Amino acid sequence: MSIRRLLIANRGEIALRIHRAAHEMGIETVAVHSTADAEAMHVRLADHAVCIGPPAARDSYLNVAAIISAAEITQADAIHPGYGFLSENAKFAEIVEAHDITWIGPKPEHIRTMGDKVEAKRTAGALGLPLVPGSDGAVSEIGEARRIAAEIGYPVIIKAASGGGGRGMKVCTGPDEFETLIQQAGSEAKAAFGDATVYIEKYLGNPRHIEFQIFGDGKGKAIHLGERDCSLQRRHQKVLEEAPSPVISNNDRNHMGGIVAKAMADMGYRGAGTIEFLWEDGKFYFIEMNTRLQVEHPVTEAITGVDLVREQIRIADGLPLSVTQDDIEFKGHAIECRINAEDPWNFTPSPGAVTNYHAAGGMHVRVDSGLYAGYKIPPYYDSMIAKLIVYGRTREGCIMRLKRALEEMVIEGPKTSIPLHQALLKEPDFLSGDYTIKWLEEWLANRIG
């Protein structure tokens, strides 16, 4: 390989994850860190470390000039952005490449395209991905609006074109109330955003969140590595993920996986990416694409045996995909619990010193974390401090192993979300796989309220 020294432009468990993959490939690592992360595990283990600023992310992990300077000082050949921070910043990717440093990620133009929701939807449609049915753009004439709603089929959702936060948004269940609701939506949009323009989409009342992991070589070849079910969410934040989804059949997986792989091949996509869909009544609807590694990537690794970070590094170095679609076999079941330093019921952050730490272990149990006894969790960043990933030959076996692993996991000092996960694993709806993106918030409201 031409990559000999890799700078990791991130922190926490993902920085440690990247370090491990690089070292297994014989690549030296450079850790960059804020002053708050000087004692972090990835900093301790890296071959080289550079402080890039004070605790605030804008002055350190989002400081492009400091990161590029660190790469030049340490003579790094490549930069891996992890997830979050600058991982989906097309301008940063361009700057990295302009300095003759290998960017371990997609082509900057693809990051930019898929980062724009309107352009992403247009591109996805042109590539053959299924979209939520709706108007092509704004609707202004009531007769046309009625025709579109009838064609889509009720219920429909009327949305403000310039909106957000639920304002200028109305769910319509039938034609009798349609005219009133479209007028109300337009009036609310005008008052809130100064723009009365609305558009119409099919309303998905209770979907699941299903995403497909893809890899492209940037030269017209791409594969998929199956789906993950990320429906257990709170305020659009994922809490627990599993692969494969309890509701997706082998036929649907192969069919939809083939569609997304072809789309990425046609796009000339390079590296790792995730195509996210809403799924309802057996149908998939594209919502967005993440042009980076996902937090939940370990469940895909568990059921496929493919090291996704290693594959990212190989592809960025100009090597071909190490596996073909025919090589990919989906075996068993994997679940990931995101463990956060926060109150498990009201979700207030709980930073501070870890007084005692013991990672769960045993067959097919993986813990991705930079924690150790005595480590002080800083209050400046995301509250996720560990990921517990468990694999089993069956979903039932996986759940039983996960229950045991959660019992073993010891993190003393801060409050953590471990009790939340333990409670979830007792719920009949979860055990049967019968849950949607609305389930967790409704369950929490009933439990707490």
N, C-alpha and C positions, 0 to 999 in steps of 0.2 A: 504493500500500500504506500501511497505517497504521503498520506497523513501520518505524521510522526508525533505531533503535539497538538492537543485539542483543548481549547478554552471553553469552559462551561459557563455560559452567561445566565446563570440562575442560582437558586439556593435550595436548601432543604432536601427533602427525600428525592426529588427528581434530579438534583445535582449529583447526589450520591449514586443514584441509579445509572446515570450517564458515565460517571467515573468508573463504575464497576465494569460496564460493557467495554469501555475504552481500554482499560487495563487488561481485560481478557483478550483483547486484540493486539496487545503489545504497544499501545499508544499511551504516551505520557499525557497527564492532565494538568490544566491550569485552573485553579479556583479563583473566581473574583468574589469579593464579599464587601459588605458594608461594615462599619465599625461594630454594629450590633451583632454581626455574625462571625466575629473573629475566632470564636471558639467552636464554631459549627463543625460537625463531623466531616462533611465533605471538604472543608478547608484543611482539617487535620490530615486527611488521607491523600489529598492531591499532591502531585510532585512539585508544583509551584503554586503560590498564592499571592494575590495582589489585592490590596484594599482599594476600592474604587469610590469611597465616599461615606458620608454620614448615614444614619439609619433610614431616613426617608427614601422610599423607592425612587422618587423622581431625581434624587441626588446621587443615586448609586446604581441600582439594577435597571433603571431607565435612562441612565447617563451614557448616551451613545459614545461621546468623545472619550470618556474614561475607559469604557470597555475596549474600544479600538486601540487606545494607547496601551492598555494592559496586554492586548494581543501582540502588538508590535514589540513591546519591551521584552516579552517572554518568547518572542519568535514563534508564536502559535501558527500552525498551518491551517487550522479550521476553527469555526465557532459553532457550538450547538446551543440553541436558545432554550431548550426544554419546552415548557408550556407557560402561558401567562407572560407577564412582562413584555419583552420585545419579540416574542415568538411569531406573532402575526403582523409584524410591522414591516411592510414592504420596503419602506425607505431605509430601514436598518439593514435589511437583506442586501439592498443595492449598494449601500456604503461598505458593507463587509466585502462584497465581491469586487468593488472598485479598488479596494486595498489589496487585491490578489490573495485574499483569504478565502478558503472554501467555506461556503455557507451550507450547513447541514439542515436543509429544509427545501421547500418547493421553490420554483422559479418566482422571483418577485412579482411578475405580472399576474401569476395565478393567485398569490396572496392578496394582491390588490383587488382582483376581480371578485374573489369569493368573500372578501371583507365588506363589500358593498351589497347590502341585502337585495336591492332592486336588480343590480347587475348579476348577482349570484343566481337569482331566480330565473332571469332571462337566459343566462348561460346554461343553467341546469335543464331548462325546457328544451333549448336547442340541442343539448346532448342526449335528449331522450329520457330524462328522469321525470317521473310522474309528479305533477304539481297539484296543489290544492285547487280545485276548479273555482273559477271566478271570472270577473270582468277583466279585460285586457288592461284597463286603466280606469280613470275616473268615469263615473256615470253622472250625468246631469239632467237627463230627461226621464221623467217618471215612467213613461211607457217602455222605454228601452230598459230601465232598471227592472221593471216587472218581468219583462221577457227574459232577462238574464237570470233572475231569481228562479223563475219557473223552469228554465233550462237546467240550472244547477240542481234544483230540488231542495225543498225546505227540510230542515232549518238552514238559514243563511246568516252570515254575520255582516253587518254594515260597519265599515271602518273609515275613520278620518284619514285622508291621505297624508296629512301633515301631523298626525297625532301620536299619542303615546300615553301610557299610564291609564288606559281604559276610557279616557274621555273621547267622546265622539264615536263610541262603539256600541252597537245595539244588536242583540240576537233576535232574529225574527223567525217565528215558528210556522207562520202561514200567511197567505196572501191578504187576509182581512186586515191585518195590522201593519202591512208592509209600508203603505204610504205615510202613515203617522210616524213610524219609527225612522224612516229615511229622512223625514223632515227634522225630527228631533236630533238625529245624529249630525245632520248638517248644521243645525243651529248651535249645538254644543261645540262642534269643531270650529265654527266661526268665532264663538265667544272665547274659546280657549287658545286657538292658534291663529286667528285672523284669516282662516281659510275654510270655507264650507265644503270643499271638495271631499267626496266620499267614493269608496269603491266597495265591491261586494265579493265575498268568498263563501264557499261551502263551510258551514259551521260543524266542526268536529267536537262533539259534546264530551266525550270521555276517551280520548285516544291513549295509546302507549307511545313511549319515546324509544324508537329503535334506530340504532346507528350501525353502519357498515364500515369496517376497517379496510382501507385500500392501500396499495403500494404501487407506485409507478416508477419506471426507470428513466423517465424524461425523454425517451426515444421512441415512444409509441407502444410500449408494452405495459400492462398493468394487471394486477391480480387483486382478489378480495380475500380476506381472512375471516369471513363470517360476520355475524351481527352480535351486538351487545344490547341488552335491555337496560335502559337507564331511566325507567319510569318512576322510581321512588325518588321524588324530588320535593324540596321545600323552598318556596320562593325562587323557583327555577334553578336551584342549586342541587346537584345530584348528591345523594346520601349513600346509596348502595347500588352496585351494578352487577349484572350477571351475564354469563355467556355459556351456552346459547340462550336465547329468549325462550321462556316456557311456552310461548304461543306461536312461534314460527316453525312451520313444517320444513322438512328437508327440501321438498319441492320448491316452496316459496323462497327458502334461503338460496338455493342454487339459481333460481330464476332471477331474483332481485340482485343477488351478488354478481351474476353475469352482466346485468344491465349496468351496475355501477362500475364494474371493471372496464367494460367497453367504453363507457363515457370518459373515464380517466385516461384510457389509452388514446382515444380520439383527441383528447385535450392535450396530450403530451405531458401529462402531470408527472412530477418528479418527487419521489420520497413518500413519506407517510401522510395520510389524510383520512378524514372521517366524514362520511356523508350521513347527515342526520335526517330522520324521517319521523313524521307522526304516522301511526298505524291504527286503523280502526276498521272493523268489519272486514278484515282480510285484505285491505288496500293500504298501500304506502303513499305518503305525500311528502315530497321534499320540503324541508324547512331551511337548512343551511349546511354549509360545509366548513369544517375546521381544518385549516392548512398547517397542522402541527401534530405532535404527539399528544394523546389524550391522557388525562389522569388515570383513566380506567384501563389503559392498555394491558396491564398484567393479566386480566382475565382472558384476553385473546391469546396471549403468550401461553397460558396454561393449557388451553384446549387445542392449540395448534403446534406447540413446541417451537415456534419461531421467535427468536429474540428480535423484537422490533427496533430497539435502539441500535443493535449491531447492523441490522439491515439498513437503517437510515445512514449510518456512517459509510457503509459499503457503497450505497447508491450515490451519495454525495462525492465519493472518491472516484466516481466514473465506472464502477464495476457493475456487472449485470445483476439482476435479481438472483438471489441464491436458490430460490425455489420457483417452480412453475405452479400453475393452478392445479394441475393434476397431482402435485406433491402434497397439497394441503389436505390433511385429514382432520376432521373435527371429532375429538374424542373426549367423552366425559363432560363434566360441568364445573364451572368456576364462579365464585362470588367474591366481590371485593367490598369491604366495609371501609368507608372513609372515617378515620378517627380524628376528631377535632378537639382542640383545647378550648372547650366551651361547656356551659351548662347544658346537659342533655335535653332539658325540657323548655327552657326559655331562650337558649342559644346565645346568651351573653358570653363574650370572649373571656377566657381564663388563662392569661399568660402567667409566666413566673417560673420558679425553680422546680425541676423534676427531682423529687427527693428519693424516689426508688423507681427502678425500671426493670421489667423482665419481659422480653418478647416471647410470644407464643411460639411453640415449635412442634416438631413431629412430622410425620410423613405428609407431603403435599401441603404444607403450611408455609407461607411466605410473608414476611413483614418488610415492607419498604419504609424505612424511617431513619432519621438522623438523630434520634433521641439517645441519651445515655444518662445515668444517674449523675446529678449535679448540673446538667445542662439547664440553662435559663431560656425559656421560650420567650422570644421578644414580642412586644405588643404591636409591632409596626406592620406585620404582614398577614397573609391569609392564616386562618386558625388551624388548617389541616397539619397534623404533626406525624401522622402515620397512616399506612394503608395495610390492612390485613387481608391477604388473598388466600383463599382455600380452594383446593381442587378435590373432586371426588369422581368416581366412575359414574355415579348417577346424581341427580339433583338432590334426592333425599339423603344420600350418603354425604354429599357436600355440605348440606345444612347441618347434619349431625356433627360433622368435623368442625364446622364453623362455631357451633355452640360450645364445643369443648375448647376451641382455641380462644374464644372470647373470655371464657372462665379463667384461662391461664394468663391472659394478658394483664400485666401490672404496670400502671402508670400512676404514680402517687405524686401529689403536689397540686397540680392543676386539676380542675374538673375536666372530664372528657365525655365524648359521646358514646362510650362503650355501653352504658346502661340502655341507651336508646336502641342500639343494635340488638341487644339481648332481648328487649321487649318485642322488637319487630319479629324476631325469629320464633316467637310463640304465637303469632297471629295466624289464624286459619286462612285468611285471604293470602298472606304471603306464602304460607306453606303449600297452598294449592296453586300458586302462581297467578291468582286472580286479582290483579291490581292494575291501576292506570296512573297517569300523571297527576290525577286529583286525589288519589287514595291517601297518601301520606298526610297531606295538610288536613283532610277531613278527619283522619284518625287522630291526629294531634289535637285538633279542635275539640273533639269529643272527649279525649283523655284528660286534657288540661282544663277545658271549659266546663 
